[in-house]
Amino acid sequence: MKLLYVASEALPYASTGGLADVAYALPAAQHKLKENVRLLLPGYPAVFEKLGKTTLVAELGNLYGAARIRILTGKMPK
């Protein structure tokens, strides 16, 4: 099964409340069960600082008024 989680925050990148705890813990637990899990977060500066090495997956043009949208992939810290 392929799972995609989309959240506005997740530990350890951005956290203002309980959502960050769940957005980190649930995908991590399912990953341990060998599920194919992805977590999609906004490109906050704190995310880039903590994520480290990333790879460009896609670049979208003018979408929803944004000049450029990039989708990057990286590994969450263990």
C-alpha positions as CSV (number, residue, x, y, z in Angstrom):
1,M,0.0,0.0,0.0
2,K,1.2,3.5,-0.8
3,L,0.4,6.2,1.8
4,L,0.7,10.0,1.4
5,Y,0.3,12.2,4.4
6,V,-0.2,16.0,3.8
7,A,0.2,18.3,6.8
8,S,1.1,21.9,7.6
9,E,3.6,20.8,10.2
10,A,5.5,17.8,11.5
11,L,8.2,17.2,14.1
12,P,11.1,18.0,14.0
13,Y,10.6,20.5,11.2
14,A,7.8,22.8,12.3
15,S,5.6,22.5,15.3
16,T,2.9,24.7,16.8
17,G,0.6,22.0,18.3
18,G,-0.5,18.4,18.4
19,L,-0.7,18.0,14.7
20,A,3.1,18.0,14.4
21,D,3.3,15.1,16.8
22,V,0.8,13.0,14.9
23,A,2.1,14.0,11.5
24,Y,5.5,12.6,12.5
25,A,4.6,9.6,14.6
26,L,1.9,8.0,12.5
27,P,3.9,7.8,9.2
28,A,7.0,6.7,11.2
29,A,5.1,3.9,12.8
30,Q,3.7,2.7,9.5
31,H,7.1,2.9,7.9
32,K,8.4,0.5,10.6
33,L,5.6,-1.8,9.4
34,K,7.2,-1.7,5.9
35,E,4.5,0.5,4.4
36,N,5.4,2.8,1.6
37,V,4.9,6.2,3.3
38,R,5.4,9.8,2.2
39,L,4.9,13.0,4.1
40,L,4.2,16.2,2.2
41,L,5.1,19.5,4.0
42,P,5.2,23.1,2.9
43,G,8.7,24.4,2.1
44,Y,9.3,26.3,5.3
45,P,12.9,27.5,5.8
46,A,13.1,25.3,9.0
47,V,12.2,22.2,6.9
48,F,15.0,22.8,4.5
49,E,17.5,23.5,7.3
50,K,16.7,20.2,9.1
51,L,16.0,18.0,6.0
52,G,19.5,18.2,4.6
53,K,20.1,16.7,1.2
54,T,17.1,16.9,-1.2
55,T,16.4,15.8,-4.7
56,L,14.1,17.6,-7.2
57,V,11.1,15.5,-8.2
58,A,9.1,18.0,-10.2
59,E,8.9,21.7,-10.9
60,L,5.6,23.2,-11.7
61,G,5.0,26.5,-13.4
62,N,2.7,29.3,-12.4
63,L,0.2,27.5,-10.2
64,Y,-2.2,29.3,-7.9
65,G,-0.3,32.6,-8.3
66,A,3.1,31.2,-7.3
67,A,6.0,32.0,-9.6
68,R,7.5,28.5,-9.1
69,I,6.5,25.4,-7.2
70,R,9.1,22.7,-6.6
71,I,8.5,19.2,-5.2
72,L,11.5,17.8,-3.4
73,T,12.3,14.5,-1.8
74,G,14.5,13.8,1.2
75,K,14.8,11.5,4.2
76,M,13.4,12.2,7.7
77,P,15.8,11.9,10.5
78,K,15.5,8.7,12.5
